[in-house]
């Protein structure tokens, strides 16, 4: 069977490939420490589960409006205002099965051959993949350790051309755990307004931060008309399997994105949307408890990595990833990651899974139990001690 040429442009997520390899090792009796998959290990809070069960029992098992139920769209708008993030109207909210469709639909609606999309590198691999699939040219904006793995507005501006259509931001950031500052977002907004660019602001980790308020380009005057906010329930409420995301879109994008929903998934599951509303309107304590636990794990992992000769790790400002530099060990990141899995049963990702500028780094998800993190760190240390460059 001959596939369409466009399929060569569509990438994948290395985390799921590494997970499959790790599962195969486990099936053969190997004990594996899982530091590869980016999802909270916390259970979905009980009041959210109860709301989903209630919805199913009451018959919420049929089609609902393509952009989301009116109740949930209004609930999202109210939640964003309560959280001090954005004042918007329900008619600008589109709910999708997971947050990735907002990314996909935004790029499909805006970008065509000849356009350029600026995205962070290292960064979530789907940014470049979807841009290329849409026929646009992905242009990486390097995130450098010397700048705290934050996008440099001056470097961003230097990469803008007459063909630039879209800028993708992600804060808190996957894989680096960095967070944009107020000065960063103001300077980036200045570039976007001056060059008439649309911004896709991926803020799925906004609630998982360790000090300081969340900063977004949407807080800058004039940016709401040119920014797509991408968010969802997966990370904040430990609901990865519920497949729930949303976008807040500039008005001209609402109808085109809704049309893409109709032509692809029809709508998001009714019972999931009922549970999503319960998450937004329910107690915040489970989120606070999860973030407090993640902070303790972050501190454990950062200290443990920095105690290994040849490894240097900055302290993440948010999300639940550590991004240690291992370049001094003299091995390619992918080779070291393969060795850690094969020789020590530690599943993690090379920085190159997130772009060429990730060479010399590894990504570890610390959304797992502290005792497993300690075991993983000990195994990493044993392997690194056998590397000639250590």
C-alpha positions in Angstrom: 0.0 0.0 0.0 1.4 3.4 -1.0 0.9 6.1 1.6 0.4 9.8 0.7 3.6 11.8 0.6 2.4 14.0 3.4 2.7 11.2 5.9 6.5 11.5 5.7 6.1 14.9 7.3 4.2 13.7 10.3 6.3 12.7 13.3 5.5 11.0 16.6 6.3 11.3 20.3 9.4 9.4 21.4 8.0 9.0 24.9 5.5 6.4 23.6 8.2 4.6 21.6 10.4 4.4 24.7 7.5 3.3 26.8 6.8 0.4 24.4 10.5 -0.7 24.7 10.3 -0.4 28.5 7.1 -2.5 28.6 8.8 -5.2 26.5 11.7 -5.3 29.0 9.2 -5.5 31.9 7.5 -8.4 30.1 10.8 -10.1 30.1 11.2 -9.7 33.8 13.3 -6.5 34.0 12.5 -3.9 36.7 12.1 -0.6 34.9 12.0 2.9 36.5 9.6 4.9 34.3 10.8 8.5 33.8 9.7 8.9 30.2 6.0 9.6 30.1 4.7 13.1 30.8 1.6 12.5 32.9 0.8 13.0 36.6 0.8 9.8 38.6 -2.0 11.3 40.8 -5.5 9.9 40.5 -8.2 12.0 39.0 -9.9 13.7 42.1 -12.9 11.7 43.3 -15.4 14.5 42.8 -14.5 14.6 39.1 -14.8 10.9 38.7 -18.2 11.0 40.5 -19.4 13.6 38.1 -18.4 11.5 35.1 -20.2 8.5 36.5 -23.3 10.6 37.2 -23.2 11.8 33.7 -23.1 8.3 32.2 -25.8 7.1 34.6 -28.1 10.0 33.6 -27.7 9.3 29.9 -25.2 11.9 28.7 -24.0 9.5 26.0 -25.1 11.3 22.8 -23.8 14.0 20.5 -23.3 17.5 21.9 -22.5 20.8 20.0 -19.2 20.6 18.1 -17.5 23.5 20.0 -18.5 22.2 23.4 -21.6 22.3 25.6 -22.8 25.8 26.5 -22.4 25.0 30.2 -18.7 24.0 29.8 -17.8 26.8 27.5 -19.3 29.3 30.0 -17.5 27.4 32.8 -14.1 27.7 31.1 -14.6 31.5 30.6 -15.6 31.9 34.3 -12.7 29.7 35.5 -10.1 31.7 33.5 -11.4 35.0 35.0 -11.4 33.6 38.5 -7.9 32.4 38.1 -6.8 35.9 37.0 -5.6 34.6 33.6 -8.0 36.0 31.0 -11.4 37.7 30.7 -13.1 36.3 27.7 -16.6 35.2 26.5 -17.9 31.6 26.1 -18.4 32.0 22.4 -14.6 32.2 22.0 -14.0 28.8 23.8 -13.8 25.6 21.8 -13.6 22.3 23.6 -11.8 19.3 22.0 -10.9 15.7 22.9 -7.5 16.5 24.3 -5.5 19.7 23.8 -3.5 18.5 20.7 -6.5 19.2 18.4 -6.4 22.9 19.3 -2.7 22.8 18.2 -3.5 20.9 15.0 -6.6 22.9 14.1 -5.0 26.3 14.7 -2.1 25.4 12.4 -4.3 23.9 9.7 -6.6 27.0 9.8 -3.8 29.5 9.6 -0.8 28.1 7.8 -0.2 27.1 4.2 2.8 26.3 2.0 5.3 29.1 2.1 4.4 30.2 5.6 6.8 29.9 8.5 6.0 28.8 12.1 8.4 29.7 14.8 8.5 27.2 17.7 10.8 26.5 20.7 13.6 24.0 20.4 13.9 22.0 22.6 10.1 21.8 22.5 7.1 19.5 22.3 7.8 17.6 19.0 4.3 18.0 17.7 4.9 21.7 17.0 7.3 21.1 14.2 5.5 17.9 13.0 2.1 19.5 12.6 3.5 22.7 11.0 5.4 20.6 8.4 2.3 18.4 7.8 0.3 21.6 7.0 2.9 22.5 4.4 4.5 25.3 6.4 8.2 25.6 7.3 9.0 25.0 11.0 11.6 27.4 12.2 13.2 26.5 15.5 13.9 29.2 18.1 16.7 27.9 20.3 16.2 27.7 24.1 19.6 28.1 25.7 20.6 26.9 29.1 22.4 30.3 29.7 19.1 32.0 29.4 17.3 29.6 31.7 15.8 27.7 28.7 13.5 30.7 28.1 12.8 32.0 24.6 14.9 35.1 23.9 12.7 37.8 22.4 15.6 39.4 20.5 16.5 36.1 18.9 12.9 35.5 18.1 12.7 38.9 16.4 15.8 38.1 14.4 14.1 35.0 13.0 10.9 36.7 11.9 10.5 37.1 8.1 7.8 38.3 5.8 6.7 34.7 5.6 6.3 34.2 9.4 2.7 33.4 10.2 2.7 31.9 13.7 4.8 31.9 16.9 4.3 29.0 19.3 5.0 29.6 23.0 5.0 27.0 25.8 5.2 28.1 29.5 5.8 26.3 31.8 7.8 24.4 29.3 8.1 20.8 28.2 10.8 19.5 28.3 12.9 22.1 30.1 10.6 23.1 33.0 11.3 26.7 32.4 8.8 29.6 32.7 8.6 32.9 30.8 8.9 36.1 32.9 6.7 39.2 32.7 9.5 40.9 30.8 9.7 38.0 28.4 6.0 38.0 27.5 5.9 41.8 27.1 8.9 41.7 24.7 7.5 38.8 22.8 4.1 40.5 22.5 5.9 43.6 21.2 7.4 41.5 18.4 4.1 39.9 17.6 2.2 43.2 17.4 4.9 44.9 15.4 5.1 42.1 12.8 1.4 41.2 12.8 1.9 37.6 14.0 -0.5 35.2 15.5 0.6 33.5 18.8 -0.3 30.0 19.9 0.3 30.0 23.7 0.5 26.4 25.1 -0.2 26.8 28.8 -1.3 23.2 29.7 1.2 23.3 32.7 0.1 26.7 33.9 -1.0 25.4 37.4 2.1 23.4 38.0 4.6 26.0 39.0 6.9 26.4 42.0 6.9 30.1 43.0 5.9 33.2 41.2 2.8 33.9 39.2 2.0 32.4 35.8 3.0 34.8 33.0 1.2 34.8 29.6 1.3 37.0 26.5 -2.5 37.2 27.0 -1.9 39.6 29.9 -0.5 42.1 27.5 -2.9 44.6 25.9 -3.7 43.9 22.3 -2.7 40.2 22.4 -6.1 38.6 22.9 -7.0 39.5 19.4 -4.0 37.6 18.0 -3.4 34.8 20.5 -4.8 31.2 20.8 -4.7 30.0 24.3 -4.2 26.2 24.4 -5.1 24.5 27.7 -6.9 21.5 29.1 -7.6 19.2 32.0 -4.9 16.5 31.6 -2.1 18.0 33.6 -3.9 20.3 36.1 -6.5 17.8 37.1 -4.6 14.5 36.4 -7.1 13.6 33.6 -4.9 12.5 30.8 -7.2 9.6 29.9 -10.3 11.6 29.8 -9.1 13.4 26.6 -10.2 17.0 27.4 -8.7 20.2 26.1 -9.8 23.6 25.1 -8.8 26.7 23.2 -9.7 30.3 23.6 -9.6 31.7 20.1 -9.7 35.1 18.4 -13.2 35.5 17.0 -12.2 35.0 13.4 -10.8 31.6 14.2 -13.8 30.2 16.1 -15.9 29.2 13.1 -13.0 27.7 11.1 -11.7 25.7 14.0 -15.3 24.5 14.8 -15.6 23.4 11.2 -12.4 21.3 11.6 -13.9 19.7 14.8 -17.1 18.8 12.8 -15.0 17.3 10.0 -12.7 15.3 12.3 -14.1 14.3 15.7 -17.7 15.7 15.6 -17.6 16.7 19.2 -16.0 15.9 22.6 -17.7 13.2 24.7 -20.7 14.5 26.7 -19.9 12.7 29.9 -16.3 13.9 29.9 -17.5 17.5 29.5 -19.7 17.1 32.5 -16.7 15.9 34.5 -14.6 18.8 33.1 -17.1 21.3 34.5 -17.0 19.6 37.9 -13.2 20.0 37.8 -13.4 23.7 37.1 -16.0 24.4 39.7 -14.9 22.0 42.4 -12.3 22.2 45.2 -8.8 23.3 44.3 -7.1 21.5 47.2 -6.3 18.3 45.1 -4.4 20.4 42.6 -2.5 22.2 45.4 -1.6 18.8 47.0 -0.4 17.4 43.7 1.8 20.5 43.0 3.2 20.4 46.6 4.2 16.7 46.0 5.7 17.5 42.7 7.8 20.3 44.2 9.3 17.8 46.7 10.1 15.4 43.9 11.6 18.2 41.9 13.9 19.1 44.7 14.9 15.4 45.2 15.6 14.9 41.5 17.6 18.2 41.0 19.8 17.5 44.0 20.3 13.9 43.0 21.3 14.8 39.4 23.7 17.5 40.5 25.4 15.1 42.8 26.4 12.9 39.8 29.8 13.8 38.4 29.4 15.1 34.8 25.7 16.0 35.2 24.4 19.5 35.7 20.7 20.3 36.2 18.9 23.7 36.5 16.0 24.0 38.9 12.7 23.8 36.9 10.2 26.6 37.5 7.2 24.6 36.5 5.8 21.4 34.9 7.3 18.1 36.1 10.4 17.6 34.0 14.1 17.9 34.7 16.4 18.6 31.8 20.0 17.8 32.9 23.0 18.6 30.8 25.1 15.5 30.1 27.2 16.8 27.3 30.4 16.6 29.4 30.1 12.8 29.5 31.0 12.7 25.8 28.2 10.5 24.6 25.3 11.5 22.3 22.1 12.0 24.3 20.3 9.3 22.4 23.1 6.8 23.0 23.2 7.6 26.8 19.4 7.2 27.0 19.6 3.8 25.2 22.3 2.7 27.5 20.4 3.7 30.7 17.4 1.7 29.5 19.4 -1.4 28.4 21.9 -1.5 31.2 20.0 0.0 34.2 16.3 -0.3 33.4 15.8 3.5 33.5 13.4 4.8 30.8 13.9 8.4 30.0 14.3 10.6 26.8 17.2 12.1 25.1 17.0 15.9 24.6 17.1 15.3 20.9 13.6 13.8 21.1 12.6 17.5 21.5 14.7 19.0 18.7 18.3 19.4 17.6 19.0 21.9 20.3 18.3 19.2 22.9 21.6 17.4 22.1 23.7 17.1 25.2 20.6 16.8 27.5 18.2 14.3 28.9 14.6 14.7 30.0 13.3 13.0 33.1 9.7 13.1 34.2 9.5 13.2 38.0 5.8 12.6 38.1 6.4 9.3 39.9 6.8 8.1 43.5 9.8 9.4 45.4 11.2 5.9 46.1 11.2 5.1 42.4 12.9 8.5 41.7 15.7 7.6 44.3 16.1 4.2 42.6 16.3 5.8 39.2 18.9 8.3 40.4 21.0 5.6 41.9 20.9 3.6 38.7 21.8 6.7 36.6 24.7 7.4 38.8 26.0 3.8 38.4 25.8 3.9 34.6 27.4 7.4 34.4 30.3 6.3 36.6 31.2 3.8 33.8 31.2 6.4 31.1 34.8 7.4 30.1 34.0 11.1 30.2 32.5 11.1 33.7 
